[in-house]
Amino acid sequence: MNQEIKKMFCELLGRDHVLTDEPMKQHTTFKIGGPADYFLVPETGEEVGEIIKICRKTDTPYFILGNGSNLLVGDGGYRGAVIQVYRNMSAVTVEGTTITAQAGALLSAVAAAAKNASLTGFEFAGGIPGTVGGAAVMNAGAYGGEMKDVLVEVTVMDAEGKIFAISAEKLELGYRTSVIKKAGYIVLEAKIRLKEGDQEAIRERMKELTIQRTTKQPLEYPSAGSTFKRPEGYFAGKLVMDSGLRGYQVGGARISEKHCGFVINAGDATAKDVRTLMDNVRDIVYEKYGVTLEPEVKFLGEFD
Ligand SMILES: Cc1cc2nc3c(=O)[nH]c(=O)nc-3n(C[C@H](O)[C@H](O)[C@H](O)COP(=O)(O)OP(=O)(O)OC[C@H]3O[C@@H](n4cnc5c(N)ncnc54)[C@H](O)[C@@H]3O)c2cc1C
C-alpha cells in the first residue's frame, strides 16, 4: 500500500469510501480471501472513471467487484485496487415493461421490482446472489432462464473511461461468458425487457424456485455457487458424486454432501484448501470419466 496513492483516492472519494488492507473474506460469499491493498466504494460512474485514471497513472492494477458471489480470492490478497460496484450504485427503475438497473443492484432487488410491477421473465434470477453487473458478465442463469433472454442493452465504461451503450446482441452472451470481461469493460447499468404477467403467478413461481434452491443447495454454508462449469453432455455435480467425492474434504473446504456441484467453506477454509480440492477433484473426475472440469468460479489475487 502506497500512502501517496491512498491520498489520491481519499481526495477523490472521501476517507469513508477508501479502505486499505481490507480483508476480502468480508466481501465474498465464500468468506475467503486475504487483504486488498485498496478497497474503493465509488457512488457514480464518473467516480469509477476517475479511479481508473489514478490506477493507470500510478500503474495500480484494479478489479471490479460486485457481490463477490462467484469469486475465490487468494490468501495473499490482491495487490491493487478493488472497486466495489454494489449497494453504492444500485438504483432500480421500472418504466412500462423495461427495468433499468444500476450495475450494483442485486438480482433479488430487480426480481422484486419486476414482481411488484407484474412483469414476468425474471423469476429465474431472483435467487442468484449476484449483482446485475456480475450477472451480465457471467450471463448468469438458472432454471431454464439466463440474462441473455432479458437483457436489451448494457451501459459500460471502457479502459479509457469512455461510457457507451452496447446492445445485448453484441455482448456475445454464452454459457457463463460474455465479451465484457475480455474487452475490459465495466458495467454501469443494464436495461432489461420483460413481459406483462400475473402478479400472483410470478409470486408463486418465485416461491417455488426458492424452495428448490433451499432444499437442493447448501445455502447454510458459505460458497461461490456451482464451482465447476457444466461440461457439454454432463452435469458437473453428478460426475463429482459418481466419482465417490461426496463430502470429500481438504482442510476446511468440502464437496457439499447436499449438492456435489458446490464446494463449501465448512469452517475456516483457506483459498489454498479450495484450490487444492478443486485440482484433486478435476484430476479424479478426469481419470474416471475422461472429462475435464473447468472452474466457473473466478480467481483473484495471490494464492501462494
Ligand atoms: C449460493 C449461490 C448460488 C448461486 N447460483 C447461481 C445460479 O443459479 N446461476 C448462476 O449463473 N450463478 C449462480 N451463482 C454464482 C453468482 O451468484 C453469479 O455468477 C453472479 O452473477 C455473480 O455476480 P456478483 O455480483 O457476485 O459478481 P462477482 O463475484 O463480484 O464478480 C464476478 C465477475 O464479474 C465481474 N464483475 C462484477 N461486477 C462487474 C461490473 N459492474 N462490471 C464489470 N465486471 C463486473 C468481476 O470482475 C468478476 O470477474 C451462485 C452463487 C452462490 C453463492
The ligand as a MOL file (V3000), in Angstrom:
LIG
                    3D

  0  0  0     0  0            999 V3000
M  V30 BEGIN CTAB
M  V30 COUNTS 53 58 0 0 0
M  V30 BEGIN ATOM
M  V30 1 C -25.4070 -19.8830 -3.2450 0
M  V30 2 C -25.0800 -19.4200 -4.6440 0
M  V30 3 C -25.9310 -19.7780 -5.6960 0
M  V30 4 C -25.6240 -19.3810 -6.9950 0
M  V30 5 N -26.4950 -19.7200 -8.0060 0
M  V30 6 C -26.2170 -19.3210 -9.2780 0
M  V30 7 C -27.1020 -19.6600 -10.3530 0
M  V30 8 O -28.1450 -20.2950 -10.1630 0
M  V30 9 N -26.7650 -19.2400 -11.6130 0
M  V30 10 C -25.6370 -18.5260 -11.8760 0
M  V30 11 O -25.3990 -18.1710 -13.0230 0
M  V30 12 N -24.7820 -18.2040 -10.8680 0
M  V30 13 C -25.0400 -18.5680 -9.5970 0
M  V30 14 N -24.1670 -18.2340 -8.5880 0
M  V30 15 C -22.9190 -17.5110 -8.9000 0
M  V30 16 C -23.0060 -15.9750 -8.8540 0
M  V30 17 O -24.0360 -15.5490 -7.9700 0
M  V30 18 C -23.2290 -15.3630 -10.2420 0
M  V30 19 O -22.1720 -15.7010 -11.1210 0
M  V30 20 C -23.3670 -13.8330 -10.1870 0
M  V30 21 O -23.7790 -13.3700 -11.4390 0
M  V30 22 C -22.0770 -13.1370 -9.7890 0
M  V30 23 O -22.3860 -11.7830 -9.5060 0
M  V30 24 P -21.5210 -10.9270 -8.4570 0
M  V30 25 O -22.0490 -9.5470 -8.4580 0
M  V30 26 O -21.4390 -11.6300 -7.1600 0
M  V30 27 O -20.1030 -10.9590 -9.1960 0
M  V30 28 P -18.6640 -11.0770 -8.5310 0
M  V30 29 O -18.4920 -12.4410 -7.9540 0
M  V30 30 O -18.3820 -9.9220 -7.6710 0
M  V30 31 O -17.7660 -10.9840 -9.8590 0
M  V30 32 C -17.8320 -11.9890 -10.8580 0
M  V30 33 C -17.1250 -11.4830 -12.1160 0
M  V30 34 O -17.8680 -10.4010 -12.6600 0
M  V30 35 C -17.0550 -9.2220 -12.7150 0
M  V30 36 N -17.9250 -8.0670 -12.4080 0
M  V30 37 C -18.7660 -7.9050 -11.3430 0
M  V30 38 N -19.4180 -6.7350 -11.4340 0
M  V30 39 C -18.9720 -6.1380 -12.5670 0
M  V30 40 C -19.2630 -4.8910 -13.2140 0
M  V30 41 N -20.1410 -4.0000 -12.7150 0
M  V30 42 N -18.5930 -4.6010 -14.3640 0
M  V30 43 C -17.7000 -5.4620 -14.8970 0
M  V30 44 N -17.3800 -6.6410 -14.3310 0
M  V30 45 C -18.0160 -6.9770 -13.1770 0
M  V30 46 C -15.9520 -9.4190 -11.7140 0
M  V30 47 O -14.8120 -8.6450 -12.0530 0
M  V30 48 C -15.7300 -10.9280 -11.8240 0
M  V30 49 O -14.9180 -11.2280 -12.9280 0
M  V30 50 C -24.4560 -18.6140 -7.2680 0
M  V30 51 C -23.6050 -18.2650 -6.2010 0
M  V30 52 C -23.9130 -18.6570 -4.9010 0
M  V30 53 C -23.0050 -18.2580 -3.7700 0
M  V30 END ATOM
M  V30 BEGIN BOND
M  V30 1 1 1 2
M  V30 2 1 2 3
M  V30 3 2 2 52
M  V30 4 2 3 4
M  V30 5 1 4 5
M  V30 6 1 4 50
M  V30 7 2 5 6
M  V30 8 1 6 7
M  V30 9 1 6 13
M  V30 10 2 7 8
M  V30 11 1 7 9
M  V30 12 1 9 10
M  V30 13 2 10 11
M  V30 14 1 10 12
M  V30 15 2 12 13
M  V30 16 1 13 14
M  V30 17 1 14 15
M  V30 18 1 14 50
M  V30 19 1 15 16
M  V30 20 1 16 17
M  V30 21 1 16 18
M  V30 22 1 18 19
M  V30 23 1 18 20
M  V30 24 1 20 21
M  V30 25 1 20 22
M  V30 26 1 22 23
M  V30 27 1 23 24
M  V30 28 2 24 25
M  V30 29 1 24 26
M  V30 30 1 24 27
M  V30 31 1 27 28
M  V30 32 2 28 29
M  V30 33 1 28 30
M  V30 34 1 28 31
M  V30 35 1 31 32
M  V30 36 1 32 33
M  V30 37 1 33 34
M  V30 38 1 33 48
M  V30 39 1 34 35
M  V30 40 1 35 36
M  V30 41 1 35 46
M  V30 42 1 36 37
M  V30 43 1 36 45
M  V30 44 2 37 38
M  V30 45 1 38 39
M  V30 46 1 39 40
M  V30 47 2 39 45
M  V30 48 1 40 41
M  V30 49 2 40 42
M  V30 50 1 42 43
M  V30 51 2 43 44
M  V30 52 1 44 45
M  V30 53 1 46 47
M  V30 54 1 46 48
M  V30 55 1 48 49
M  V30 56 2 50 51
M  V30 57 1 51 52
M  V30 58 1 52 53
M  V30 END BOND
M  V30 END CTAB
M  END
